[in-house]
Amino acid sequence: MDPDSIRAGRRVPHGGEPDRALVDFSANTNPRVPAGVDDAYTAALEDARRYPDDGYPDFRAAAADFVGCDPAQVSPTPGGLAAIRLAMETSLEPGDEALVPYPSFGEYAREVRLQGAKPRFVRYDELCRVGHALLEPCSLAVVCRPNNPTGDAVELETLEAFAARCADAGTTLLVDEAFLGFTDRPSAVELESEAVVVARSLTKLFGLPGLRAGFAVATGDRTDAFASARRTWSLGTPAARVGTHCLRQSAFVRDTRERVERERERMAAALEEQFDVYPSTAPFLLCDVGDRDVSRVIADARANGVAIRDATTFRGLDSHVRVAVKDRPSNDRLLEALGVRETGDGPADRIDSGDRG
């Protein structure tokens, strides 16, 4: 990283509510965890008295099976953000430029700047259409799939065409798939392009954001570069063991995807009575509150026991909030806190017995 850029840097605002008395809809994490997590964590504590195996063979194998790649292509990281930094550290030098989407995850621009490089902002829904003239001066391009905070995901065919242009321009394409596990869409690892790096987070899908487990996937010479640059013992033993266990819980993943899709549809139908709701494939919904005061909407929700995300901190948004999609009882509480009533039509009228138990 660039020392001058570090000294000039600043933190990025995020969701996550420290007040445990509030139901937290500001962070997009699964409200459930897979069965067996407690046992896996407890069993790992005794082995944590020794250094972990830096090869992480079990974690790599589970991650590779999950996304569909070779275990040798997997670099374990302490969370998805560490995978993003690893990609940028090995792709950017001071003075370089990087294409960064907006509105999108604020850490992309921060991480670019920490390397002494300059972010060049492009609308997230236009980035995959940029041509060689814009790509050639850039060492890196970032795509968030699904995009945070809007929730829509670029199709793999569109991404494939963009990856080919990136390869021709000598531009690394970093695809952040932190929320892709909530969908049944294929990973960008299927493109098998040496220009593409994929960053994945375990902690959102499996409801363990404090565990800090994730991984990066790269091919060709970049695999060796990641192996050299990755911190030794990059995952603690509990994170590696629990992460390995979670990645193998296919039934949990399937049930989560079905619940999120069902509840997202129900919530969107209800929220549209008051807000302009963006179409989403992710475990969250972006809402335009229109002429209302965003801070007032947030304060009113907090007064009713619910924390929601102030989305005006995302570049280009000035009248928006973001809400997570959780289980049915929690989602009902959110709708009540926002003063939203279900119409009784369509998906809002269905009973989800699995979330009532």
PyMOL commands that set and color helices and strands:
alter all, ss='L'
color gray80, all
select helices_A, chain A and resi 3-8+37-47+57-67+71-73+80-89+107-114+127-129+132-135+156-169+180-182+188-191+221-229+237-247+250-271+294-303+311-313+328-337+346-349+353-356
alter helices_A, ss='H'
color red, helices_A
select strands_A, chain A and resi 23-24+74-77+97-102+118-123+138-144+172-176+196-201+214-217+276-277+284-288+306-307+309-310+320-324
alter strands_A, ss='S'
color yellow, strands_A
deselect
rebuild
show_as cartoon
